[in-house]
Amino acid sequence: MALELSATLAWWDRLRRSDLGWSFVRSPSAIGAACIVSLLLLGSLLAPWIAPQNPLDLAQLNLSDALLPPVWMAGGSTSYLLGSDGQGRDLLSAILYGTRTSLLVGAAAVAFAL
């Protein structure tokens, strides 16, 4: 266990001292971009657990809830934090599940380009 920890720390120290690590730590925009990408990855990976609804489940569609505004606007509902679309699906759930697809297509394009 101690050997694994020291190897991990040595790798981290070597990365931090490299030109790439030094440039990354000194660039606020790179740190901000890394935080945004991390949030997107985390949101897409945890979408089944944090999304209020499953946008792919047709049983959850409710046409009477179509085109609701976000929760902070007049007429908004707490069950639809970012509002709903024309079919009554939660927009936050659609964004989280859509992020999964977009990241998968982007990773496939990069892998294909390599």
C-alpha positions as CSV (number, residue, x, y, z in Angstrom):
1,M,0.0,0.0,0.0
2,A,2.8,2.4,0.9
3,L,4.6,1.6,-2.3
4,E,1.5,2.3,-4.4
5,L,1.0,5.6,-2.6
6,S,4.6,6.7,-3.1
7,A,4.5,5.7,-6.8
8,T,1.3,7.8,-7.2
9,L,2.9,10.8,-5.4
10,A,6.0,10.5,-7.5
11,W,3.9,10.5,-10.7
12,W,2.0,13.5,-9.5
13,D,5.1,15.4,-8.5
14,R,6.7,14.6,-11.9
15,L,3.6,15.9,-13.7
16,R,3.5,19.0,-11.6
17,R,7.1,19.9,-12.3
18,S,6.8,19.3,-16.1
19,D,6.3,22.2,-18.5
20,L,2.7,21.1,-19.1
21,G,1.9,21.0,-15.4
22,W,3.6,24.4,-14.8
23,S,1.7,26.0,-17.6
24,F,-1.6,24.5,-16.5
25,V,-1.3,25.7,-12.9
26,R,-0.4,29.2,-14.1
27,S,-3.3,29.5,-16.5
28,P,-6.7,30.5,-14.9
29,S,-8.5,29.8,-18.1
30,A,-7.1,26.2,-18.3
31,I,-8.1,25.5,-14.7
32,G,-11.6,26.9,-15.4
33,A,-12.0,24.8,-18.6
34,A,-10.8,21.7,-16.7
35,C,-13.5,22.4,-14.0
36,I,-16.2,22.8,-16.6
37,V,-15.2,19.6,-18.4
38,S,-15.0,17.7,-15.1
39,L,-18.6,18.9,-14.3
40,L,-19.8,17.8,-17.7
41,L,-18.2,14.4,-17.3
42,L,-19.5,14.0,-13.8
43,G,-23.0,15.1,-14.8
44,S,-23.1,12.7,-17.8
45,L,-21.8,9.7,-15.8
46,L,-24.2,10.3,-13.0
47,A,-27.2,11.2,-15.2
48,P,-29.3,8.1,-14.3
49,W,-29.0,9.0,-10.6
50,I,-29.3,12.8,-10.6
51,A,-31.7,13.4,-13.4
52,P,-35.3,14.1,-12.1
53,Q,-36.8,12.0,-15.0
54,N,-35.7,9.6,-17.7
55,P,-36.3,11.5,-20.9
56,L,-36.3,8.2,-22.8
57,D,-39.1,6.7,-20.8
58,L,-42.4,7.3,-22.7
59,A,-44.5,6.5,-19.6
60,Q,-43.2,9.7,-17.9
61,L,-44.4,12.0,-20.7
62,N,-47.2,14.4,-19.6
63,L,-48.5,16.6,-22.3
64,S,-50.3,18.8,-19.8
65,D,-46.9,19.9,-18.5
66,A,-45.7,20.9,-22.0
67,L,-43.7,24.2,-22.3
68,L,-43.5,25.0,-18.6
69,P,-41.0,27.8,-17.8
70,P,-38.0,27.3,-15.4
71,V,-38.6,27.1,-11.7
72,W,-37.5,30.7,-11.1
73,M,-40.0,32.2,-13.5
74,A,-43.7,32.7,-12.8
75,G,-45.6,29.5,-13.5
76,G,-42.6,27.3,-13.0
77,S,-42.7,24.0,-11.3
78,T,-40.1,22.5,-8.9
79,S,-40.5,19.1,-10.7
80,Y,-39.1,20.8,-13.8
81,L,-36.1,22.8,-12.7
82,L,-35.2,24.1,-16.2
83,G,-38.7,23.8,-17.5
84,S,-40.2,21.3,-20.0
85,D,-40.3,20.9,-23.7
86,G,-43.2,20.6,-26.1
87,Q,-43.8,17.0,-25.1
88,G,-43.7,17.5,-21.3
89,R,-40.2,16.2,-20.8
90,D,-37.8,17.7,-18.2
91,L,-35.1,19.8,-19.9
92,L,-32.5,19.2,-17.2
93,S,-32.9,15.5,-17.7
94,A,-32.7,15.9,-21.5
95,I,-29.5,17.9,-21.1
96,L,-27.8,15.4,-18.8
97,Y,-28.7,12.4,-21.0
98,G,-27.8,14.4,-24.2
99,T,-24.4,15.2,-22.7
100,R,-23.7,11.5,-22.5
101,T,-24.3,11.1,-26.2
102,S,-22.4,14.2,-27.2
103,L,-19.3,13.1,-25.2
104,L,-19.4,9.6,-26.6
105,V,-19.6,11.0,-30.2
106,G,-16.8,13.4,-29.5
107,A,-14.6,10.7,-28.0
108,A,-15.3,8.4,-31.0
109,A,-14.4,11.2,-33.4
110,V,-11.1,11.8,-31.6
111,A,-10.4,8.0,-31.5
112,F,-11.2,7.8,-35.2
113,A,-8.9,10.7,-36.0
114,L,-6.1,9.1,-34.1
